[in-house]
Amino acid sequence: MKTNKSFSKRLKQTKNGKLLARKPGKNHFNAKESRSSQLAGKQMNVFVIKNKPLGRFLPF
């Protein structure tokens, strides 16, 4: 089965094997948000993925 490349580009794997992903909904329309809310959107989330789809979505 092929790896879903568009999905795998959105994830980053840490040294210990955790997956990090950006928070959703922070691409545009952020001017009205408070500054703390804007900066909170820059942080990465720990992304949990089950073992079954792991090989499909990740090449590593």
Beta strands, then each sheet from edge to edge (+ up, - down):
strand 1: 11-13
strand 2: 19-22
strand 3: 44-47
sheet 1: 1+ 2- 3+
end
